[in-house]
């Protein structure tokens, strides 16, 4: 009984293995989106500040 995974409480075993991957991918997508939105503003700010 001790060698059996607690599937009843955790749902499915693969859930614990691919969940960190989903979190990492979500963080990467958020970072890419923030960079895509923020870089043009940053470039415009640097261009206006250098003038």
N, C-alpha and C positions, 0 to 999 in steps of 0.2 A: 504494500500500500504506500510505502514511503517513496518508492521510486517513480510513482505515477505523478505526472504534472497536474497541478491544480487547474484543470481545464474548466471546471464548473465555476470557479471564482474569477479567473482571469479571461474567460471567454475562449479565445483560441491562442495557441502557443506562438504562431508566427506573428501575432500582433505585437509582441514585445520586441521582436527582432527588426521589423521594418518601421516601427514608430520613430526611432531616432533618425532614420533616413528621411522620413517625411518632414521632421522638424528641421533638419539641416537644409533640405530643399526649399522649405518655406522661408527660412532665414535668407538663403541665397537669392530667392526671387524678390524678397522685400528689399534687400540691399541693392540689387540690380535696378529695381524700380526707383528707389530713392536716388541712386546715382544718375539714372537717366533723366529724372526730373530736376535734380539739383545742379548737375554740371553746367547746363546752359546758364542758369542764374549765377553760378559761381564765376563762369567765364565773363559774363556781362558785367558783374560787379568788379572783377579785376580789370577789365578793359576801361570801365568808367573811373576806377580809382587811379589808373596809371596816367590818365589824361591830365 
